[in-house]
Amino acid sequence: MTVPQSRRFEKKGRNDILMKIRLGKVEVTFFHSINQETLETILDKVLFYDHPTQ
């Protein structure tokens, strides 16, 4: 797995947040709805990145 490059996004207001997930030191914020499969893929990658030895 490669480490993603940092990327700036346009500023969003708190009212635009659809879902916010915090896993230890990692926080993932969604501003648009995504399907369940995509959500699970993203969370799997975040969890793997946070704990690569497992």
SVG drawing of the C-alpha trace seen along z (x, -y; Angstrom):
<svg xmlns="http://www.w3.org/2000/svg" viewBox="-26 -27 30 36">
<polyline fill="none" stroke="black" stroke-width="0.4" points="0.0,0.0 1.4,-3.4 1.0,-6.5 -1.4,-9.0 -0.1,-12.4 -1.6,-15.3 -4.2,-17.2 -6.1,-20.4 -9.9,-20.4 -12.2,-23.4 -13.5,-24.5 -16.8,-23.0 -19.1,-24.2 -20.2,-22.1 -23.7,-21.9 -22.3,-20.2 -20.9,-17.2 -22.9,-14.0 -20.8,-11.6 -17.7,-11.9 -15.8,-8.9 -12.8,-8.9 -10.7,-5.8 -8.0,-6.6 -5.9,-9.4 -7.5,-9.1 -10.6,-11.1 -12.6,-10.6 -15.3,-13.1 -17.8,-12.5 -19.6,-15.4 -21.5,-13.4 -23.3,-10.1 -21.4,-7.0 -22.6,-3.4 -22.0,-0.8 -19.3,1.1 -17.2,-2.1 -17.6,-3.1 -16.3,0.4 -13.4,0.2 -12.4,-3.2 -12.7,-2.1 -10.7,1.1 -7.9,-1.0 -8.0,-3.5 -7.9,-0.7 -5.0,1.1 -3.1,-2.2 -3.6,-2.8 -2.5,0.8 -0.4,2.2 1.0,5.1 -2.4,6.8"/>
</svg>
